[in-house]
Amino acid sequence: MKTIYKIAWTELQTLFYSPVAWLIIVIFAFQAAMIFVGSFSFGGVVESQALRYGNGANMATFRIFSNPLGGLFPAIQGYLYLYIPLLTMGLMSRELSSGSIKLLYSSPVTNAQIILGKFLSMMIYGLALIAILMFFVVFCTFTVKDLDLPAVLTGILGLYLLICAYSAVGLFMSSLTSYQVAAAVLTLAMLAILNYVKVWWQDIELVREITYWLSISGRADGFINGLICSEDLLYFIIVTALFLGLTVVRLQSNRQKSPLTVMLGKYIGVLLLACLLGYISSRPHLMTYYDATDMKTNTLTPNSQEVIAKLEGGLTITTYVNALDEKDLWAGLPVNMKNDQELFRPYMRFKPEIKMKYVYYYDTVTSPSQDKRYPDLNTEQRAKEIMRIHGLDSNMFLKPEEIRAQIDLLPEKNKFVRVLERESGEKTFLRVYNDMGHFPREAEITAAFKRIVMELPKVGFLTGHGERDIKKLGDRDYNSFTLDKSFRYALINQGFDIENVTLDKEVNPEIRILVIAEVRDEMSEVECENLDKYIACGGNLLIMNEPKSAGNIEPLLAKLGVKVVPGTLVRQTENFSPDLILSSPTKEAGEMAYWFENMIKEDQVIVTPGVSGLECSTDKGYQVTPLFLTDSLVWNELETTNFVDDAIELNEEAGEVQQRYATGLALTRKLGDKEQKIMIFGDADCISNGELGMFRQDILANNFNIVMGSFFWMSDEEVPVDVRRPDPLDNQVYMDEKGLATWKVIMMWIIPGLLVIFSILIWIRRRGR
């Protein structure tokens, strides 16, 4: 070890007496300071806090250090590949060009000692760069409230391992040539190869696993985000050892002339050993994880972990990829398969036996674009044309009749879709969505898993009396939040089963929530009896009333102790129709469902275009809770019915009363060991297709939370799955704009300036000697 230390010390002296090493340190310090200060200003935490935005300095640790858009660590990671080749290019090239390598060969020093000594010098130099980053970490411990220090230190570890890996690569490339510039270029080329090797030969399964593992691209991202995975940690160790081993083999071949085949055998042997160790370390069963973040943001929430714990036995996720589904074809192709599987990596952490399977086929899709581009081509011809353009092997795609013999994907419109299937046979679909996120997130994935491990609430929608239709796309209907498979928050994607219900017979006991959305026709006596039986058995209800058809639902509401206020609620307004009423959630509503609580925090309202006020009593045995209330300027209009052409005026003599009205109520009662839950709203349009897609300027409405909050509460909080995390603690910065301006000068100019002066003094001293 003494020999290694001596070589390292000698190399460090040479390194720090050169202007390149000091120049890199100065530039590194300046760039790091510029990025760091930028994360505080220009929309950063200090500026947001000063402007009193809603988020303020929330999640300050992430925003300063880990944010891919402006965070310190991701930006520095992008610069390191430029610095390290300039440092390593002379490690061995200098010895080869000057001839001093012969002195090392003639001395009692082994090849391994030479290489380890020079690599140790780079490790120490890397610590100098890390020391600069640690300055910013220490600064934040005093200026950021409850800084998530373990997560930040994990990011520091990832960057240091990256520096070490880059240094090993540079050391090997430096041993290949006596020209330092050539060594730097070769290092950049090798780093480029290590970045892009993950897309090579992805159509061969075994090779895909190895090349994807070998890629250095994104390897430090987990560390930067506060997650230590054994695969990533071992990757840096193995890759560093790989290039150090290759360098030792290189020196041996120079020191002792060997046949070309022997030398190549050694190179290939070292590479194969590294790939074997990498393949083993990347097996899900052998991976271990440590989430260093305070909020465990890299780990599934407790509710998701609880669902995964119930998934006993094998589980297969089969992805069906249609060549004609051009929007998502790329996602499931072999070249992108490993990236696609990253979506389920958090789940494989807790259930490593999950198997991923991909089925490729072509079948008809609804695509006006393809109809326009290929008007004269049939389904098969279109598919083969797309395969030709993308360079895909047509033999890997099943024909329409072949895929239909396996599974019926027509209800899914032959779109990109996954099937989750347990070893015991339970299965369900997991879809992609027409929004910015597109792919499912934890809530949707966990809901799908939950569907195959337990019986989830079944929702029935009453039909036969002119109610809103869940299968139609019309403005007044309810398809958008029920059966629209392309909508992320549709009930079918959140874990609910949905079916239409008629009352000519008793309600299916599996129905846990019955939705009655505007009864426009009177119910028969038999139907009323069957509905009464459902309610008497403790069935949950969601009743959506409309002022014009209130008479048909009033007998049912009377049995619940609820009365519809006569007339339509109105309010004088400058910009909107007077019957467009805004209602705010009550404090009690926020306590019932966090969806309503979020509305209170964000000052959001619900919009009801034509709504009746609701009054209630407790003489029917129900505990009543107001959910949404209007302001006090609203009254029940009894005389005017045309709110477009006619003016409204409060007429107290006609029975119109101006006051706050409840537009939504919650009723509960105990029936044995079960709690019955009922929600009633004075408007059915508020959750219609048209209203949920409506935007009105200057109105911060969130009607969709009616759906999510109501069904969350009535399903006893089973679904939608609650994947919330605790609020972050690092939500304040102890610094204002004036203090930031002072520190900006210190960090960006004074500290780099001092480093320049110090380096000049070292250089002058060196010249003097």
Salt bridges, closest charged atoms under 4 A:
GLU11 OE2 - ARG94 NH2 2.35
GLU11 OE1 - LYS118 NZ 2.65
GLU95 OE2 - LYS118 NZ 2.92
ASP146 OD2 - LYS145 NZ 3.03
GLU209 OE1 - ARG283 NH2 2.88
GLU209 OE1 - LYS338 NZ 3.09
GLU231 OE2 - ARG219 NH1 3.68
GLU231 OE1 - ARG345 NH2 2.71
ASP232 OD1 - ARG219 NH1 2.74
GLU306 OE2 - LYS310 NZ 3.96
GLU326 OE1 - ARG373 NH2 2.47
ASP328 OD1 - HIS438 NE2 2.46
ASP340 OD1 - ARG418 NH2 2.77
GLU342 OE2 - ARG345 NH1 3.58
GLU353 OE2 - LYS351 NZ 2.77
ASP363 OD1 - ARG404 NH2 2.78
ASP371 OD1 - ARG382 NH1 2.88
GLU380 OE2 - LYS384 NZ 3.18
GLU385 OE2 - ARG388 NH2 2.67
GLU412 OE1 - ARG431 NE 2.77
GLU412 OE2 - LYS485 NZ 3.28
GLU421 OE2 - LYS427 NZ 3.77
ASP435 OD2 - ARG488 NE 2.81
GLU442 OE1 - ARG725 NH2 3.59
GLU444 OE1 - ARG488 NH1 2.96
GLU467 OE2 - HIS465 ND1 2.72
ASP497 OD1 - ARG451 NH1 2.34
GLU499 OE1 - LYS458 NZ 3.78
GLU506 OE2 - LYS533 NZ 3.14
GLU510 OE1 - LYS458 NZ 3.02
GLU518 OE1 - ARG468 NH2 2.76
GLU518 OE1 - ARG476 NH2 2.88
GLU518 OE2 - ARG520 NE 3.74
GLU527 OE1 - HIS465 NE2 2.84
ASP532 OD2 - LYS559 NZ 2.81
GLU546 OE2 - ARG468 NH2 3.81
GLU597 OE2 - LYS601 NZ 3.95
ASP631 OD2 - ARG571 NE 2.79
ASP685 OD1 - ARG468 NH1 2.87
GLU691 OE2 - ARG696 NH1 2.60
ASP716 OD2 - ARG512 NH2 3.60
ASP716 OD1 - LYS677 NZ 2.93
GLU718 OE1 - ARG512 NH1 3.43
ASP722 OD2 - ARG724 NH2 2.86
